[in-house]
Amino acid sequence: MNKWIGKIKEYWKDPVWSKVIAAGIIFILGTIYAIIQIIVSKFSFLDIPESIYGIIKKEITLPLWILLLFSAAFLIFTLKPIVSFSKELIDKIRKPKIVNQKEKIPNATENSTVLFSYRMAKAFPGVRDLVWFNEPCEAKKRLLLLLRKPLRFKNGSFECESDPIWWFRGGSSSNIQKFEKLRNNKVLMNIDQLKIKRIASYHGNSYYRDFVYVETTGEEQTGIYKMTLDEIKKQIEYFGYSREEYGLIKYFWFWRKPISREHYDDGATIIRGKVVNADDAELRVKYISDYNFIIAAKGSPYNSAKFDKESKRYLNGILNGEIEFNEFFSFMQTLNKNER
């Protein structure tokens, strides 16, 4: 008995199986309630099918536009979450995950430039020099291949880095610890939600020069901050792009609710007038305007003061149409192997 209780507790902690268990409990309670209602009502069991049949036989007249509207609403709010949940459930059945199993982190055994060049060959086979991937879906697939796990290693050193793959943009950069697919050509890179527009892959003769240029499409605001067009324009003038930071909290089964950065920092938010714990919320960044950056090895020439100082002008210029990509690519070729 204790073994079964332990199993139930284990599955209850899983985000997918907990929904299955909850649905089962609701179904059982609903069935019991219906049986009680039948027993205490004046109708017999035989009256119920006849009553249901009578209701179904009734004819109603509705304009076609109302029927289409309800059908569209049903598909948007009902069918999509069910399909998404079904896929999650099938994945759980096919590949059961052991709860609380720690991710195995391998040892760092290669220089970042060597590892990245190997990844580039696997993600972009046959590519030599610069090649564009303008189809968002295909671009996303290639990035998922390039940035597959593992992205972090242990026991790193100066020659074999534990954080080998980074993104770079002007004076901003960071190692990539997580890269996951979302829906509608969107991906999650660390905490950044990105809607992929196109990418350019460069895999040349000098392995240490390999890089991927990534360009994303701006998305609509979450509605938390309600930035005006002037505020967005000022951000673009200052940074080259506009973005918003927010938290994402699990809310009512399939849905997640965005909360302000202030509520995320405080670990609590307000939903329908009630204070709700938000300790488990995820930090997210969404780009309101188009955005671009490069992905390369930590030990590449692009991890340098020269790139930090000069690349921002090129990347911003590409976004606003003032600079052609070829000018940026020519600048990249001027960076030396041990550029610092």
N, C-alpha and C positions, 0 to 999 in steps of 0.2 A: 504493500500500500504506500509506504513511504517512498518507494522507488518511483511509482507513478506520479505522486505529488511532486517529487523533485523534477521529473520530466516535464510536467505541466508548467512549473515555475520557470524552467529553462527555456521552453518554447515561448512563454509569455513575454520574455525579455526581447525576443526577436521581433522586429518591426512588421514582418510579413505574417508569421504564424500567429502573432497576437491578434491580428485582424480576423484571421480564420476562426480562432477560438471565440473571439467576441461575437462574431456573426453566428456561430453555433449556439452560444448562450442565448442570444436574442431570439433565435429561431425556436429554441426549446421553450423559453419563457412565453413567447407569443403563442405557441401551440397549446401550452397548458392553459393560458388565459382564454383562448378560443374554446377549448373543451369545457371549461368552467362556465363560460357564457352560454354555451349550448345547453348544458345541464340545467342551469337555473332559468333559462328562457322558456317561453310558452311553446316554442317550436320543437318539434321532434327532429331526429336526425334525418328523416325522410323528407322533411319540409325544406331543408337547407338547399339541396341540389336543385329542387324545383324553383325556389326563390332566386337562386343565382341564375338559372336558365331564363327565368322571366325577365330579369334585369338585362341580360345579354341580348335578348330578343328585341328590346325596345329600340326604336329608331330615333335618331336625333339628326337635326339639320345644322350643319356648320359651313361657313364660307371656306373656300379652299385655302385662302391665305392664313386663316387661323390654324388649319390642320398642318400646313407647311411650317408655320411658326413653332407649333408645339413639337413637331417632328425634329426640327433643327435644335430646339432647346433640349430635347431628350438625348440626341446624339452628342451634344456638347457636354452636358452636365452628368449624363448617366453612362453612356456607352464608353466614352474615352477612359474614365477612371476604372471601369470594370476591365477593359482590355489591358490597361497598364498593370492593374493588380494581378490579373490572370498570368501575364508574362512573368511577373515577379514570383508568383506561386509556382509556376512550371520550372523556373530556374532553381527554386529552392528544392523541388522534388528531384530534379535531375542531378543537381550538385548540392547536396545538403552541406551546410556550413556548421562547423563545430563552434558552439557559442564560447566566447572568450578565448578563442584560439589566437595567440599572438602571431603577428606577421613575422615571417622569417626574413631577417635582414642579412644578405650575404656580405662577405668581406670585400673590401675594395682591392682589386687586383690589377686595374689598368689605369693608365693616364686618361684624364677626361677627354682629351682630343682624340685619342685612339678609340675609346668607347663610343664617342659621339659619331665618329666617322663610320664605325661598324653599324651603328643604328641607322645612319643615313642610307647606307647601302641596302639594308633590309627593308626600309620604309620606301625608298625610291630606287628600286632596282633598274639598272640600265641608264640612269640619269647621269649625264656628264655636263659640267658647266651649269648654267642657269636655266631652269625650266619652271614655267608657270602652271599652276593648277587653279583655274578660274571657277570651277564648279564647286560650290560650298560643300556639298555632300562628300565629294571625292577628297577635297582638301581636309575635311574633318577626319576621314578614314586614315589618311596618310599621317596626320598628326598623332592619332591614337596608336598607330604602329610605332612611330618614332619615340613616343613618350610612354610606352608600356612599362609596367613594373618589371624589375625594381628601378626606382629613381633615386633611392638613397642606399648607402652602404655603411658598413661599420669598419672600424680599425683603419681609417683613412690616413693618408700621409701627403706630403707635398707632391710626390710623384703620382700617387694613386688617391685621388680625392674622394671623399665620402659623399660629396654633393656635386656630381660631375656635369649636370645639365642646367643651364641658367637661361633666363630671359633678360634682355637688355633693351633699354630705351633712354637715350640721353644720360642723365645722371642717375637714373633709376635702374635697379637690377635686383634679381633675387634668384636663388636656386629653386628649381621646380620640384616640389615634393609630391604633388598630386596632380593627375590629369585624367579627368573622367568625362564620358559623354553624357550630355543631356539631350533633350529632344529638340527638334526643329533646327538642326545644324548648330546647336549650342554645345559648348564644352565648359567644364569647370577646371580652371588652372589655379591651383592653390585656393584662394578665395575669390578669384576673378571669374565672373560669368561672361563668356565671350561668344558672340554670334559670328561664326566664321564667314568671311566674305570671299577671300582668296589667299593663296600662299605662293611663295616662290622658293624653290629649293635650289641651293647651290652646293654641288658635290664635285669639286674640281680635282686637279692633280695633287695639290697640296692639301693633305688631309686635315691639317690644323685650321684651314680657312673655311671649312664647311659651316653653313648656317641655313636657317629657314626664316624667311621674311613672312610675317603674319599680319593680315589686315582684317579688321572686324567691322561689322555694321552696327551703327548706333541703335539702341533700343528705346522703347518708351519708358518714361519714369514709372517707378512703383506707385507714385501718388502720395508717398509719405511726406516729402518735402515740398512738392509743388513748385519747383523752380520756374521762374519766368524765363522768357526767351532772352531777355537782357542778361540775366544771371548766367544762363548757359553760354551765351556769347562771350561774357567776361572770362569764364573758365577756359573756353577754347583759346581766347587771345593770350591768356597767361600760361596755360599748360600745353596747349595744342589739342586738347580734347576735354570733354565734360563727363563727369562720372558722379555716382552717388554711392555712399556706404550705408549698409543697413543690415539688420539681423533677419534670420529666417527661422521661424518657430513652427514646429509641427502642430497642426490644428485640424481636428475633426477628420480622422482617418487618412484620406488620400491627399488632403489639401495642406499647404503650408502658407503661413501668413507672414508677410514682411512687417518688421517693426523698426523703429528708428534706431540709429546708432546709440543714442543716449539710453534708450531702453535696453539695448543689448549690453551696454557697459554696466548698467545697474542690475542686470540679471533678472529683470521682471518687466512686465508690460501690462497694459490694460485692454481687456477684450470684453465688449458689451458691459462696460461699467465695472468690471471686476478685475482685481489685480491677479495676474497669472504668472507663475514662475517661468522664467526664460533662461535658466542656467544652461539648458541643452540647446539653445538657439545657435545657429551657424552664422558666422560673419560672411557677408557677401559684398562684392563690388560689382556694380552694373555701369556700363558705359553708355551714356546718353547720346554721344556723338561717335563718329567713326574713330577708330583707334588702330595703332600699329606698333609693332616691336619686332625684334628678332630673337630667335632661339639658337643657342650655340653652346659649345663646350666652355666650361669654366676657365680652362687654360688657353682659350682662343685669343687671337689678337684683339677681339672686340671687348674683352674685359680689360680695358685700359683707359688711362686718363684722356688720351686723344679722342677715343670714341665717345666717352662721356661728354666731352666738351663740344664736339662738333656734330654728333649724330642727330641731336635734337632738331637742329635747323633743317636737316634733310628730311627727317621723318615727318615733321610738321608741314614742311613744304609739299611732300607727297600728298598728304591729306587734303590740303587746301588748293591743290592743283598748280602751285607755283614752281614745283620742282619735279622733273621726270625721275623715275626710278633708276634709270641708267646713270644719272649723276651720282646718286647715292651708292650704286654698285661700284662705280669708279673710285669713289672715296674709300670704300671697304677694301679695295685692292691695294691701297697705299699703306695699309697697316701691316707691320712686320710681325714675324713669328713671336718674338719676345717683347712685343710692344707693351709699354707700361706707362 
